[in-house]
Amino acid sequence: MGEGQKFPSALIVPNFETLTEWAAKNGIKSKGNDDLIKNEKVLALIQNEIDKGNKDFGSWEQIKKFELVSETWGVDTGELTPTLKLKRRVLNKKFEKLIQSIYAFASS
């Protein structure tokens, strides 16, 4: 996301089945996906995974900021093609405000 921006970022759709199981094992109670993606422990878990992945990339390639998305993307909801590729224009339009919020601090 954020093509042409100063740094790489990501919109992440967690595997909610796995994340819900992890949350239960770690004493995290949530009222659904929206609640779960705002939990500090969940955010720390995802940040840890990003940090692990970032080690394999140069500093200019590393994800600097991310946002979790509570809805699963699919072909039937319009975010993916039948071959499961991202429809960037659709995602950029659908999540325009969220993407703008990722880069807002960089321009201030």
Secondary structure as a PSIPRED ss2 file (coil, helix, strand):
# PSIPRED VFORMAT (PSIPRED V4.0)

   1 M C   1.000  0.000  0.000
   2 G C   1.000  0.000  0.000
   3 E C   1.000  0.000  0.000
   4 G C   1.000  0.000  0.000
   5 Q C   1.000  0.000  0.000
   6 K C   1.000  0.000  0.000
   7 F C   1.000  0.000  0.000
   8 P C   1.000  0.000  0.000
   9 S E   0.000  0.000  1.000
  10 A E   0.000  0.000  1.000
  11 L E   0.000  0.000  1.000
  12 I E   0.000  0.000  1.000
  13 V C   1.000  0.000  0.000
  14 P C   1.000  0.000  0.000
  15 N C   1.000  0.000  0.000
  16 F H   0.000  1.000  0.000
  17 E H   0.000  1.000  0.000
  18 T H   0.000  1.000  0.000
  19 L H   0.000  1.000  0.000
  20 T H   0.000  1.000  0.000
  21 E H   0.000  1.000  0.000
  22 W H   0.000  1.000  0.000
  23 A H   0.000  1.000  0.000
  24 A H   0.000  1.000  0.000
  25 K H   0.000  1.000  0.000
  26 N C   1.000  0.000  0.000
  27 G C   1.000  0.000  0.000
  28 I C   1.000  0.000  0.000
  29 K C   1.000  0.000  0.000
  30 S C   1.000  0.000  0.000
  31 K C   1.000  0.000  0.000
  32 G C   1.000  0.000  0.000
  33 N H   0.000  1.000  0.000
  34 D H   0.000  1.000  0.000
  35 D H   0.000  1.000  0.000
  36 L H   0.000  1.000  0.000
  37 I C   1.000  0.000  0.000
  38 K C   1.000  0.000  0.000
  39 N C   1.000  0.000  0.000
  40 E H   0.000  1.000  0.000
  41 K H   0.000  1.000  0.000
  42 V H   0.000  1.000  0.000
  43 L H   0.000  1.000  0.000
  44 A H   0.000  1.000  0.000
  45 L H   0.000  1.000  0.000
  46 I H   0.000  1.000  0.000
  47 Q H   0.000  1.000  0.000
  48 N H   0.000  1.000  0.000
  49 E H   0.000  1.000  0.000
  50 I H   0.000  1.000  0.000
  51 D H   0.000  1.000  0.000
  52 K H   0.000  1.000  0.000
  53 G H   0.000  1.000  0.000
  54 N H   0.000  1.000  0.000
  55 K C   1.000  0.000  0.000
  56 D C   1.000  0.000  0.000
  57 F C   1.000  0.000  0.000
  58 G C   1.000  0.000  0.000
  59 S C   1.000  0.000  0.000
  60 W C   1.000  0.000  0.000
  61 E C   1.000  0.000  0.000
  62 Q C   1.000  0.000  0.000
  63 I C   1.000  0.000  0.000
  64 K C   1.000  0.000  0.000
  65 K E   0.000  0.000  1.000
  66 F E   0.000  0.000  1.000
  67 E E   0.000  0.000  1.000
  68 L E   0.000  0.000  1.000
  69 V C   1.000  0.000  0.000
  70 S C   1.000  0.000  0.000
  71 E C   1.000  0.000  0.000
  72 T C   1.000  0.000  0.000
  73 W C   1.000  0.000  0.000
  74 G C   1.000  0.000  0.000
  75 V C   1.000  0.000  0.000
  76 D C   1.000  0.000  0.000
  77 T C   1.000  0.000  0.000
  78 G C   1.000  0.000  0.000
  79 E C   1.000  0.000  0.000
  80 L E   0.000  0.000  1.000
  81 T C   1.000  0.000  0.000
  82 P C   1.000  0.000  0.000
  83 T C   1.000  0.000  0.000
  84 L C   1.000  0.000  0.000
  85 K C   1.000  0.000  0.000
  86 L E   0.000  0.000  1.000
  87 K C   1.000  0.000  0.000
  88 R H   0.000  1.000  0.000
  89 R H   0.000  1.000  0.000
  90 V H   0.000  1.000  0.000
  91 L H   0.000  1.000  0.000
  92 N H   0.000  1.000  0.000
  93 K H   0.000  1.000  0.000
  94 K H   0.000  1.000  0.000
  95 F C   1.000  0.000  0.000
  96 E H   0.000  1.000  0.000
  97 K H   0.000  1.000  0.000
  98 L H   0.000  1.000  0.000
  99 I H   0.000  1.000  0.000
 100 Q H   0.000  1.000  0.000
 101 S H   0.000  1.000  0.000
 102 I H   0.000  1.000  0.000
 103 Y H   0.000  1.000  0.000
 104 A H   0.000  1.000  0.000
 105 F H   0.000  1.000  0.000
 106 A H   0.000  1.000  0.000
 107 S H   0.000  1.000  0.000
 108 S C   1.000  0.000  0.000
